[in-house]
Amino acid sequence: MNIAFALSLIGSVMGVVVSTLSFRFGAARGWERYRLLALVALTASLFGITDAFSSIDVAPPTLLAAIRCQGAVGALHVAGWVLYTQSYLRLQPSRWERLLVLSLVALAPAWLVPGWMIGTKETRFTIEWLHVTYANPETTILGGAAFSFETVAMLVPLMHYARAKRAGVRDAGVHLSAGLAIWLASIHDTLVTLDLFHDPLLLSLAFLITLSILGFAVTRSFVENARALEVMSATLERLVEERTHALVTTKQNLLLAEKMAALGHLAAGVAHEINNPAAAITANLTYLREGMTRKSPPADALECVDESLESVGRIAKIVRQLLEAGRTAASAPRIVHNMSVSRAVRQAVSEAKLHFGSRITASVDVGDDLRAKGDVDALVQVLVNVIVNGAQAIEPERTDGRLSIRAREIEGRISIEVTDNGAGMSEETKRRMFEPFFTTKPFGLGTGLGLPVSLGLVRSMGGDLRVESRAGMTTVHIELERSTLLDVESAPALRAS
């Protein structure tokens, strides 16, 4: 083994390494421009293998075959440089550059045809100080023209890199130096093979240097990108931590603001609802006190007392509903008993009829086999609220008012539907119907707490309450969990009108 042979093998190994790195890096997103460097490095590796035969003693047919392969690989190598340059610099290939690449690819198999590019004769010369003897097959006129074409074609990527270097493109100067080394070495070796002077062939050494430079550039870019990614990751983690802390703080402040807004809204509603009856009580007491001061009680004193008691009762009703709403919101789901739906409906209808009497027809359709998880008293309160709301939605002067209460089992849950044929709800009423203290009823007939409290009670039983309304009909759906336990107090099925 001599030094020329060793350099050829080392360059070949280096080409395999750089080709593998480039292919792996080029598969990553954002690194696609290095993908075609694998072709440049692989053809350089193959050139090193074929070039090694010219510096060792082999049979003439083997040498000729190796040199023909070397010519084919050289054409592909130049084509690889053109394609890689376009990819690295993100250039749009022109029509003549496409034609150039196609010509180089077509030229590669022509080198493999015996006698076309390489003749049968060979000359040998020795570099004494290296102790290397080179075998130099003669090149035909066609082979010389092909080699000249490849040498000129190599100037295309060099010109692109020269312009990119002037434009300040990163590593453009590195690629220019690598390509220039190969181009100068090919010129030198051409002159040597023409027997103009005897020097060592430098193309294998140029490939080794070029691959080392390009491999270093790719590796450096990878390391720098990895460090930049690490810095970005640390910065992102810090920003996420800061944003998360700010978000938690903002969320806490927003929650506090919502609580304060809800408290203010509740206080305003309570003040509004209590202010009128309280004003009536104050006015009556002042009136009675003035009469007692004159030692002559007014003739309507009893009416004043009755009106005050009525106002006190209204205030007590509001306080009672507020307390119930507070218990519902503050307690965990506490209602888990087994109950008969028919018994709850029967009791609710009986209590609700006290509010609307016989002016409205109520029809009930509830099976005696329907049992739900919950509490009878709570369900009765909800049904009374819903039934009374439905009755009050029907104009007092109407004689065809109807209420329908129906219960059935749907997909393992108990569904209770209360339907009235009243005027229906407006869009604003639908939007605000569960808002505390919102009511469409005249003063004294409603507090605006019935539906909000009912919704809380139903949800505390693991169910849900929703309302569907259109002109001429409103239906309240109450859904509860079905119970499979028997209730000894269950009432018979209701089929009443």
Kinemage of the C-alpha trace (Angstrom):
@kinemage 1
@onewidth
@group {chain A} dominant
@subgroup {mainchain}
@vectorlist {calphas} color= white
{ca met a 1} P 0.000 0.000 0.000
{ca asn a 2} L 1.276 3.485 -0.892
{ca ile a 3} L 0.221 6.951 0.264
{ca ala a 4} L -1.890 7.627 -2.852
{ca phe a 5} L -3.833 4.387 -2.327
{ca ala a 6} L -4.321 5.227 1.380
{ca leu a 7} L -5.615 8.725 0.566
{ca ser a 8} L -8.083 7.271 -1.930
{ca leu a 9} L -9.446 4.807 0.652
{ca ile a 10} L -9.616 7.443 3.396
{ca gly a 11} L -11.494 9.768 1.039
{ca ser a 12} L -13.867 6.944 0.179
{ca val a 13} L -14.630 6.271 3.844
{ca met a 14} L -15.051 9.978 4.504
{ca gly a 15} L -17.503 10.158 1.605
{ca val a 16} L -19.629 7.375 3.121
{ca val a 17} L -19.677 9.140 6.500
{ca val a 18} L -20.652 12.536 5.064
{ca ser a 19} L -23.219 10.907 2.776
{ca thr a 20} L -24.866 9.152 5.734
{ca leu a 21} L -24.897 12.297 7.883
{ca ser a 22} L -26.304 14.396 5.057
{ca phe a 23} L -29.030 11.880 4.294
{ca arg a 24} L -30.071 11.621 7.945
{ca phe a 25} L -29.961 15.386 8.517
{ca gly a 26} L -31.750 16.053 5.220
{ca ala a 27} L -34.681 13.923 6.356
{ca ala a 28} L -35.372 16.369 9.217
{ca arg a 29} L -37.745 19.274 8.722
{ca gly a 30} L -35.864 22.459 7.890
{ca trp a 31} L -32.747 20.526 6.833
{ca glu a 32} L -33.956 19.455 3.372
{ca arg a 33} L -31.223 21.520 1.674
{ca tyr a 34} L -28.576 19.031 2.890
{ca arg a 35} L -30.336 16.045 1.352
{ca leu a 36} L -28.591 16.298 -2.032
{ca leu a 37} L -25.213 16.636 -0.331
{ca ala a 38} L -25.515 12.885 0.183
{ca leu a 39} L -25.298 12.444 -3.626
{ca val a 40} L -22.180 14.628 -3.814
{ca ala a 41} L -20.500 12.727 -0.970
{ca leu a 42} L -21.496 9.292 -2.280
{ca thr a 43} L -20.140 9.955 -5.778
{ca ala a 44} L -16.941 11.306 -4.210
{ca ser a 45} L -16.640 8.073 -2.212
{ca leu a 46} L -17.061 5.979 -5.364
{ca phe a 47} L -14.513 8.138 -7.181
{ca gly a 48} L -12.005 7.445 -4.411
{ca ile a 49} L -12.513 3.700 -4.753
{ca thr a 50} L -12.018 3.727 -8.521
{ca asp a 51} L -9.087 6.130 -8.307
{ca ala a 52} L -7.261 3.757 -5.971
{ca phe a 53} L -6.709 1.316 -8.873
{ca ser a 54} L -4.500 3.800 -10.733
{ca ser a 55} L -1.877 3.768 -7.965
{ca ile a 56} L -1.525 -0.003 -7.512
{ca asp a 57} L -0.415 -2.818 -9.782
{ca val a 58} L -3.526 -4.423 -11.317
{ca ala a 59} L -4.272 -6.208 -14.577
{ca pro a 60} L -4.933 -3.859 -17.545
{ca pro a 61} L -8.590 -4.949 -18.013
{ca thr a 62} L -9.285 -4.225 -14.343
{ca leu a 63} L -7.591 -0.853 -14.573
{ca leu a 64} L -9.544 0.115 -17.702
{ca ala a 65} L -12.850 -0.890 -16.107
{ca ala a 66} L -12.034 1.129 -12.976
{ca ile a 67} L -11.101 4.236 -14.999
{ca arg a 68} L -14.297 3.976 -17.079
{ca cys a 69} L -16.318 3.792 -13.845
{ca gln a 70} L -14.326 6.743 -12.539
{ca gly a 71} L -15.381 8.800 -15.553
{ca ala a 72} L -19.051 7.896 -15.046
{ca val a 73} L -18.895 8.748 -11.337
{ca gly a 74} L -17.182 12.058 -12.154
{ca ala a 75} L -20.062 13.094 -14.440
{ca leu a 76} L -22.618 12.215 -11.744
{ca his a 77} L -20.547 14.063 -9.163
{ca val a 78} L -20.682 17.308 -11.143
{ca ala a 79} L -24.446 16.863 -11.662
{ca gly a 80} L -24.772 16.345 -7.892
{ca trp a 81} L -22.946 19.613 -7.241
{ca val a 82} L -25.315 21.525 -9.526
{ca leu a 83} L -28.411 20.024 -7.866
{ca tyr a 84} L -27.054 20.448 -4.339
{ca thr a 85} L -26.178 24.094 -5.004
{ca gln a 86} L -29.721 24.800 -6.155
{ca ser a 87} L -31.116 23.130 -3.035
{ca tyr a 88} L -28.685 24.732 -0.569
{ca leu a 89} L -29.085 28.247 -1.942
{ca arg a 90} L -32.807 27.699 -2.598
{ca leu a 91} L -32.441 28.638 -6.261
{ca gln a 92} L -35.065 28.091 -8.897
{ca pro a 93} L -33.251 26.086 -11.629
{ca ser a 94} L -33.273 27.694 -15.047
{ca arg a 95} L -34.057 25.782 -18.231
{ca trp a 96} L -30.425 25.586 -19.332
{ca glu a 97} L -29.380 24.317 -15.879
{ca arg a 98} L -31.941 21.532 -16.150
{ca leu a 99} L -30.525 20.709 -19.559
{ca leu a 100} L -27.022 20.744 -18.088
{ca val a 101} L -27.936 18.220 -15.398
{ca leu a 102} L -29.651 15.951 -17.930
{ca ser a 103} L -26.574 16.096 -20.171
{ca leu a 104} L -24.263 15.121 -17.305
{ca val a 105} L -26.523 12.235 -16.284
{ca ala a 106} L -26.669 11.034 -19.913
{ca leu a 107} L -22.890 11.346 -20.202
{ca ala a 108} L -22.295 8.957 -17.262
{ca pro a 109} L -23.235 5.695 -19.051
{ca ala a 110} L -21.241 6.795 -22.126
{ca trp a 111} L -18.071 6.586 -20.023
{ca leu a 112} L -18.793 2.909 -19.383
{ca val a 113} L -18.749 1.947 -23.075
{ca pro a 114} L -15.321 0.395 -23.900
{ca gly a 115} L -13.306 2.427 -26.405
{ca trp a 116} L -15.573 5.487 -26.350
{ca met a 117} L -13.928 7.615 -23.713
{ca ile a 118} L -10.941 5.512 -22.627
{ca gly a 119} L -8.526 3.849 -25.064
{ca thr a 120} L -6.643 0.583 -24.619
{ca lys a 121} L -3.154 2.012 -24.229
{ca glu a 122} L -1.706 3.227 -20.982
{ca thr a 123} L 1.348 5.061 -19.770
{ca arg a 124} L 2.988 4.836 -16.383
{ca phe a 125} L 5.030 7.382 -14.506
{ca thr a 126} L 6.612 7.283 -11.067
{ca ile a 127} L 6.849 9.968 -8.402
{ca glu a 128} L 10.114 9.022 -6.757
{ca trp a 129} L 9.769 11.011 -3.563
{ca leu a 130} L 6.362 9.425 -2.929
{ca his a 131} L 7.353 5.988 -4.170
{ca val a 132} L 4.115 5.897 -6.166
{ca thr a 133} L 3.695 4.676 -9.732
{ca tyr a 134} L 0.571 5.886 -11.542
{ca ala a 135} L -1.025 3.995 -14.441
{ca asn a 136} L -2.524 6.453 -16.916
{ca pro a 137} L -4.794 5.019 -19.657
{ca glu a 138} L -5.059 7.184 -22.715
{ca thr a 139} L -8.195 9.292 -23.231
{ca thr a 140} L -9.946 9.395 -26.589
{ca ile a 141} L -10.920 12.650 -28.254
{ca leu a 142} L -14.511 12.054 -27.150
{ca gly a 143} L -13.305 11.373 -23.609
{ca gly a 144} L -11.273 14.566 -23.582
{ca ala a 145} L -14.291 16.546 -24.769
{ca ala a 146} L -16.477 14.945 -22.103
{ca phe a 147} L -13.955 15.715 -19.379
{ca ser a 148} L -13.683 19.324 -20.603
{ca phe a 149} L -17.491 19.623 -20.550
{ca glu a 150} L -17.607 18.366 -16.959
{ca thr a 151} L -14.865 20.784 -15.929
{ca val a 152} L -16.737 23.723 -17.436
{ca ala a 153} L -20.025 22.524 -15.886
{ca met a 154} L -18.392 22.621 -12.453
{ca leu a 155} L -18.050 26.382 -12.874
{ca val a 156} L -21.867 26.758 -12.596
{ca pro a 157} L -22.142 25.965 -8.868
{ca leu a 158} L -18.917 27.883 -8.213
{ca met a 159} L -20.430 31.042 -9.719
{ca his a 160} L -23.607 30.601 -7.624
{ca tyr a 161} L -21.563 30.247 -4.428
{ca ala a 162} L -19.422 33.269 -5.353
{ca arg a 163} L -22.543 35.429 -5.709
{ca ala a 164} L -24.002 33.992 -2.497
{ca lys a 165} L -20.753 34.761 -0.648
{ca arg a 166} L -20.933 38.389 -1.760
{ca ala a 167} L -24.560 38.457 -0.583
{ca gly a 168} L -23.495 37.228 2.863
{ca val a 169} L -25.092 33.766 2.720
{ca arg a 170} L -23.885 31.562 5.565
{ca asp a 171} L -21.247 28.958 4.614
{ca ala a 172} L -21.332 30.029 0.950
{ca gly a 173} L -17.576 30.711 1.168
{ca val a 174} L -16.979 27.231 2.620
{ca his a 175} L -18.807 25.597 -0.284
{ca leu a 176} L -17.004 27.840 -2.767
{ca ser a 177} L -13.632 26.769 -1.358
{ca ala a 178} L -14.611 23.078 -1.450
{ca gly a 179} L -15.859 23.224 -5.048
{ca leu a 180} L -12.874 25.306 -6.143
{ca ala a 181} L -10.459 22.736 -4.673
{ca ile a 182} L -12.069 19.974 -6.745
{ca trp a 183} L -12.103 22.132 -9.884
{ca leu a 184} L -8.399 23.104 -9.577
{ca ala a 185} L -7.394 19.525 -8.756
{ca ser a 186} L -9.225 18.250 -11.852
{ca ile a 187} L -7.382 20.825 -14.003
{ca his a 188} L -4.081 19.777 -12.460
{ca asp a 189} L -4.732 16.070 -13.016
{ca thr a 190} L -5.778 16.733 -16.609
{ca leu a 191} L -2.463 18.400 -17.312
{ca val a 192} L -0.622 15.525 -15.645
{ca thr a 193} L -2.464 12.913 -17.717
{ca leu a 194} L -1.586 14.911 -20.835
{ca asp a 195} L 2.045 14.279 -19.821
{ca leu a 196} L 2.794 18.006 -19.613
{ca phe a 197} L 4.493 17.455 -16.268
{ca his a 198} L 4.788 14.726 -13.670
{ca asp a 199} L 3.182 15.516 -10.324
{ca pro a 200} L 1.103 13.439 -7.937
{ca leu a 201} L -2.557 13.220 -8.859
{ca leu a 202} L -4.426 15.519 -6.484
{ca leu a 203} L -8.117 14.813 -7.117
{ca ser a 204} L -8.400 12.147 -4.397
{ca leu a 205} L -6.717 14.507 -1.917
{ca ala a 206} L -9.059 17.316 -3.024
{ca phe a 207} L -12.066 15.075 -2.431
{ca leu a 208} L -10.789 14.196 1.036
{ca ile a 209} L -10.290 17.860 1.939
{ca thr a 210} L -13.638 18.870 0.418
{ca leu a 211} L -15.582 16.149 2.254
{ca ser a 212} L -13.888 17.072 5.508
{ca ile a 213} L -14.825 20.741 5.049
{ca leu a 214} L -18.430 19.984 4.100
{ca gly a 215} L -18.815 17.412 6.865
{ca phe a 216} L -17.495 19.923 9.369
{ca ala a 217} L -19.905 22.579 8.068
{ca val a 218} L -22.909 20.265 8.348
{ca thr a 219} L -21.927 19.106 11.830
{ca arg a 220} L -21.307 22.670 12.978
{ca ser a 221} L -24.726 23.744 11.711
{ca phe a 222} L -26.310 20.833 13.546
{ca val a 223} L -24.528 21.686 16.811
{ca glu a 224} L -25.410 25.375 16.522
{ca asn a 225} L -29.025 24.544 15.800
{ca ala a 226} L -29.116 22.153 18.747
{ca arg a 227} L -27.725 24.854 21.043
{ca ala a 228} L -30.155 27.421 19.677
{ca leu a 229} L -32.984 24.940 20.200
{ca glu a 230} L -31.851 24.364 23.781
{ca val a 231} L -31.819 28.114 24.427
{ca met a 232} L -35.232 28.487 22.800
{ca ser a 233} L -36.575 25.581 24.839
{ca ala a 234} L -35.314 27.131 28.078
{ca thr a 235} L -36.738 30.508 27.066
{ca leu a 236} L -40.053 28.905 26.147
{ca glu a 237} L -40.225 27.066 29.464
{ca arg a 238} L -39.564 30.316 31.296
{ca leu a 239} L -42.179 32.157 29.254
{ca val a 240} L -44.704 29.368 29.776
{ca glu a 241} L -44.046 29.455 33.512
{ca glu a 242} L -44.453 33.241 33.581
{ca arg a 243} L -47.586 33.130 31.449
{ca thr a 244} L -49.019 30.310 33.544
{ca his a 245} L -48.404 32.286 36.718
{ca ala a 246} L -49.954 35.372 35.116
{ca leu a 247} L -52.892 33.297 33.884
{ca val a 248} L -53.484 31.831 37.343
{ca thr a 249} L -53.343 35.304 38.870
{ca thr a 250} L -55.673 36.695 36.210
{ca lys a 251} L -58.041 33.770 36.667
{ca gln a 252} L -58.102 34.306 40.426
{ca asn a 253} L -58.741 38.020 39.954
{ca leu a 254} L -61.436 37.285 37.394
{ca leu a 255} L -63.059 34.756 39.723
{ca leu a 256} L -62.996 37.287 42.539
{ca ala a 257} L -64.444 39.938 40.233
{ca glu a 258} L -67.178 37.532 39.128
{ca lys a 259} L -67.979 36.703 42.742
{ca met a 260} L -68.127 40.371 43.651
{ca ala a 261} L -70.289 41.077 40.595
{ca ala a 262} L -72.602 38.208 41.497
{ca leu a 263} L -72.741 39.438 45.094
{ca gly a 264} L -73.504 42.964 43.906
{ca his a 265} L -76.177 41.661 41.539
{ca leu a 266} L -77.684 39.561 44.333
{ca ala a 267} L -77.600 42.481 46.767
{ca ala a 268} L -79.225 44.760 44.195
{ca gly a 269} L -81.923 42.172 43.537
{ca val a 270} L -82.583 41.641 47.249
{ca ala a 271} L -82.693 45.380 47.846
{ca his a 272} L -85.087 45.857 44.951
{ca glu a 273} L -87.393 43.045 46.034
{ca ile a 274} L -87.428 43.989 49.731
{ca asn a 275} L -87.457 47.760 49.301
{ca asn a 276} L -91.097 48.029 48.186
{ca pro a 277} L -92.688 45.915 50.959
{ca ala a 278} L -90.341 47.512 53.488
{ca ala a 279} L -91.416 50.966 52.309
{ca ala a 280} L -95.058 49.967 52.701
{ca ile a 281} L -94.422 48.729 56.248
{ca thr a 282} L -92.564 51.942 57.138
{ca ala a 283} L -95.330 54.123 55.734
{ca asn a 284} L -98.036 52.194 57.610
{ca leu a 285} L -96.106 52.290 60.912
{ca thr a 286} L -95.494 56.021 60.548
{ca tyr a 287} L -99.182 56.575 59.808
{ca leu a 288} L -100.250 54.505 62.814
{ca arg a 289} L -97.713 56.251 65.105
{ca glu a 290} L -99.050 59.671 64.159
{ca gly a 291} L -102.559 58.512 64.942
{ca met a 292} L -101.542 57.067 68.292
{ca thr a 293} L -99.742 60.310 69.139
{ca arg a 294} L -103.018 62.139 68.684
{ca lys a 295} L -104.654 59.406 70.820
{ca ser a 296} L -107.107 58.801 68.038
{ca pro a 297} L -106.221 55.629 66.059
{ca pro a 298} L -107.152 55.983 62.393
{ca ala a 299} L -110.265 54.219 61.200
{ca asp a 300} L -108.274 52.150 58.707
{ca ala a 301} L -105.722 50.990 61.284
{ca leu a 302} L -106.696 47.362 60.814
{ca glu a 303} L -106.189 47.645 57.063
{ca cys a 304} L -102.741 49.167 57.674
{ca val a 305} L -101.821 46.273 59.926
{ca asp a 306} L -103.058 43.710 57.400
{ca glu a 307} L -101.114 45.414 54.605
{ca ser a 308} L -97.960 45.447 56.770
{ca leu a 309} L -98.361 41.776 57.631
{ca glu a 310} L -98.741 40.988 53.941
{ca ser a 311} L -95.527 42.902 53.225
{ca val a 312} L -93.743 41.072 56.061
{ca gly a 313} L -94.921 37.787 54.580
{ca arg a 314} L -93.512 38.754 51.201
{ca ile a 315} L -90.151 39.611 52.780
{ca ala a 316} L -90.204 36.289 54.649
{ca lys a 317} L -90.910 34.474 51.380
{ca ile a 318} L -87.944 36.131 49.706
{ca val a 319} L -85.655 35.281 52.647
{ca arg a 320} L -86.886 31.675 52.667
{ca gln a 321} L -86.147 31.232 48.963
{ca leu a 322} L -82.739 32.852 49.374
{ca leu a 323} L -81.922 30.433 52.177
{ca glu a 324} L -82.998 27.495 50.038
{ca ala a 325} L -80.880 28.737 47.136
{ca gly a 326} L -77.896 29.119 49.483
{ca arg a 327} L -78.276 25.589 50.827
{ca thr a 328} L -78.515 24.231 47.289
{ca ala a 329} L -75.353 26.032 46.145
{ca ala a 330} L -73.304 25.279 49.264
{ca ser a 331} L -74.162 21.628 49.889
{ca ala a 332} L -72.769 18.593 48.144
{ca pro a 333} L -75.221 16.357 46.282
{ca arg a 334} L -77.193 15.215 49.300
{ca ile a 335} L -80.353 13.787 47.802
{ca val a 336} L -79.826 10.129 47.107
{ca his a 337} L -83.033 8.500 48.372
{ca asn a 338} L -85.300 6.284 46.346
{ca met a 339} L -88.597 8.025 45.637
{ca ser a 340} L -91.837 7.449 43.809
{ca val a 341} L -92.286 9.939 40.990
{ca ser a 342} L -96.077 9.473 41.015
{ca arg a 343} L -96.335 10.421 44.695
{ca ala a 344} L -94.250 13.566 44.168
{ca val a 345} L -96.333 14.607 41.141
{ca arg a 346} L -99.613 13.973 42.968
{ca gln a 347} L -98.559 16.099 45.947
{ca ala a 348} L -97.194 18.902 43.719
{ca val a 349} L -100.373 19.072 41.633
{ca ser a 350} L -102.478 19.195 44.806
{ca glu a 351} L -100.444 22.104 46.215
{ca ala a 352} L -100.207 23.972 42.906
{ca lys a 353} L -103.998 23.882 42.349
{ca leu a 354} L -104.385 26.188 45.336
{ca his a 355} L -102.790 28.907 43.186
{ca phe a 356} L -104.854 28.561 40.004
{ca gly a 357} L -107.997 26.747 41.123
{ca ser a 358} L -110.292 25.312 38.489
{ca arg a 359} L -109.709 27.852 35.730
{ca ile a 360} L -106.974 25.640 34.243
{ca thr a 361} L -107.294 21.958 33.342
{ca ala a 362} L -104.383 19.825 34.541
{ca ser a 363} L -103.798 16.391 33.005
{ca val a 364} L -101.369 13.935 34.592
{ca asp a 365} L -99.820 10.848 33.011
{ca val a 366} L -97.344 9.148 35.332
{ca gly a 367} L -96.774 5.413 35.669
{ca asp a 368} L -96.573 3.852 39.128
{ca asp a 369} L -93.418 1.952 38.166
{ca leu a 370} L -91.321 5.116 37.773
{ca arg a 371} L -88.856 5.649 40.586
{ca ala a 372} L -85.988 8.086 40.700
{ca lys a 373} L -83.033 8.890 42.904
{ca gly a 374} L -83.744 12.032 44.862
{ca asp a 375} L -85.895 13.544 47.589
{ca val a 376} L -89.680 13.780 47.439
{ca asp a 377} L -89.884 17.147 49.212
{ca ala a 378} L -87.276 18.699 46.923
{ca leu a 379} L -88.964 17.320 43.796
{ca val a 380} L -92.346 18.527 45.026
{ca gln a 381} L -90.947 22.046 45.535
{ca val a 382} L -89.503 22.020 42.007
{ca leu a 383} L -92.754 20.741 40.462
{ca val a 384} L -94.857 23.281 42.374
{ca asn a 385} L -92.628 26.115 41.123
{ca val a 386} L -92.790 24.847 37.537
{ca ile a 387} L -96.545 24.140 37.553
{ca val a 388} L -97.375 27.516 39.129
{ca asn a 389} L -95.124 29.291 36.605
{ca gly a 390} L -96.946 27.485 33.803
{ca ala a 391} L -100.336 28.402 35.199
{ca gln a 392} L -99.345 32.056 35.611
{ca ala a 393} L -98.175 32.109 31.974
{ca ile a 394} L -101.771 31.497 30.876
{ca glu a 395} L -103.782 34.708 30.658
{ca pro a 396} L -106.387 34.936 33.472
{ca glu a 397} L -109.220 35.675 31.046
{ca arg a 398} L -108.692 32.491 29.068
{ca thr a 399} L -111.006 29.521 29.605
{ca asp a 400} L -109.020 26.981 27.581
{ca gly a 401} L -105.880 26.939 29.747
{ca arg a 402} L -104.272 23.515 29.964
{ca leu a 403} L -101.377 22.023 31.900
{ca ser a 404} L -99.923 18.609 31.083
{ca ile a 405} L -97.642 16.684 33.457
{ca arg a 406} L -96.149 13.540 31.972
{ca ala a 407} L -93.354 11.253 33.192
{ca arg a 408} L -91.593 8.423 31.399
{ca glu a 409} L -88.340 6.492 31.307
{ca ile a 410} L -85.915 7.395 28.486
{ca glu a 411} L -82.571 5.598 28.139
{ca gly a 412} L -82.253 4.743 31.808
{ca arg a 413} L -83.354 8.169 33.116
{ca ile a 414} L -86.676 9.527 34.336
{ca ser a 415} L -88.024 12.440 32.300
{ca ile a 416} L -90.811 14.625 33.713
{ca glu a 417} L -92.397 17.098 31.296
{ca val a 418} L -94.612 19.987 32.389
{ca thr a 419} L -96.288 21.677 29.405
{ca asp a 420} L -98.571 24.714 29.350
{ca asn a 421} L -100.388 26.432 26.483
{ca gly a 422} L -99.560 29.949 27.611
{ca ala a 423} L -98.146 32.762 25.494
{ca gly a 424} L -94.599 31.361 25.493
{ca met a 425} L -91.332 33.093 26.289
{ca ser a 426} L -89.609 35.929 24.481
{ca glu a 427} L -85.974 35.583 23.458
{ca glu a 428} L -84.867 37.822 26.336
{ca thr a 429} L -86.859 35.725 28.824
{ca lys a 430} L -85.263 32.532 27.489
{ca arg a 431} L -81.842 34.094 27.891
{ca arg a 432} L -82.424 35.322 31.455
{ca met a 433} L -84.911 32.814 32.887
{ca phe a 434} L -82.362 31.257 35.282
{ca glu a 435} L -81.049 34.636 36.384
{ca pro a 436} L -81.875 35.305 40.064
{ca phe a 437} L -84.579 37.981 40.637
{ca phe a 438} L -85.454 38.141 36.954
{ca thr a 439} L -89.238 37.885 36.558
{ca thr a 440} L -91.846 38.900 34.010
{ca lys a 441} L -94.690 38.764 36.529
{ca pro a 442} L -96.366 41.825 38.020
{ca phe a 443} L -95.086 43.115 41.326
{ca gly a 444} L -96.082 40.888 44.205
{ca leu a 445} L -96.619 37.766 42.097
{ca gly a 446} L -93.041 36.622 41.686
{ca thr a 447} L -89.560 36.996 43.148
{ca gly a 448} L -87.537 35.683 40.221
{ca leu a 449} L -86.063 32.896 42.370
{ca gly a 450} L -88.342 29.989 41.443
{ca leu a 451} L -86.462 28.672 38.394
{ca pro a 452} L -82.911 29.321 39.739
{ca val a 453} L -83.740 27.486 42.979
{ca ser a 454} L -85.481 24.672 41.058
{ca leu a 455} L -82.461 24.244 38.790
{ca gly a 456} L -80.160 24.010 41.822
{ca leu a 457} L -82.402 21.453 43.532
{ca val a 458} L -82.649 19.249 40.442
{ca arg a 459} L -78.886 19.321 39.883
{ca ser a 460} L -78.282 18.478 43.544
{ca met a 461} L -80.212 15.256 42.836
{ca gly a 462} L -77.892 14.450 39.914
{ca gly a 463} L -80.401 15.594 37.318
{ca asp a 464} L -80.968 18.516 35.011
{ca leu a 465} L -83.687 21.026 34.135
{ca arg a 466} L -84.182 22.680 30.763
{ca val a 467} L -86.921 24.703 29.136
{ca glu a 468} L -88.272 24.702 25.587
{ca ser a 469} L -90.640 27.489 24.604
{ca arg a 470} L -92.344 28.808 21.511
{ca ala a 471} L -95.443 30.842 20.834
{ca gly a 472} L -98.408 29.090 22.450
{ca met a 473} L -96.500 26.391 24.340
{ca thr a 474} L -93.753 26.031 26.949
{ca thr a 475} L -92.356 22.711 28.168
{ca val a 476} L -90.127 22.248 31.195
{ca his a 477} L -88.045 19.040 31.105
{ca ile a 478} L -86.889 17.608 34.428
{ca glu a 479} L -84.478 14.677 34.149
{ca leu a 480} L -83.499 12.507 37.116
{ca glu a 481} L -81.494 9.348 37.611
{ca arg a 482} L -83.598 6.207 37.514
{ca ser a 483} L -83.769 4.057 40.638
{ca thr a 484} L -84.308 0.288 40.521
{ca leu a 485} L -85.251 -0.011 44.203
{ca leu a 486} L -88.848 -0.505 45.267
{ca asp a 487} L -90.542 2.138 47.391
{ca val a 488} L -93.187 0.816 49.775
{ca glu a 489} L -94.823 4.266 49.821
{ca ser a 490} L -95.206 4.465 46.069
{ca ala a 491} L -98.552 5.730 44.929
{ca pro a 492} L -100.716 4.171 42.234
{ca ala a 493} L -100.406 5.430 38.689
{ca leu a 494} L -101.920 8.824 38.053
{ca arg a 495} L -104.363 9.202 35.172
{ca ala a 496} L -106.212 12.359 36.053
{ca ser a 497} L -107.637 15.442 34.390
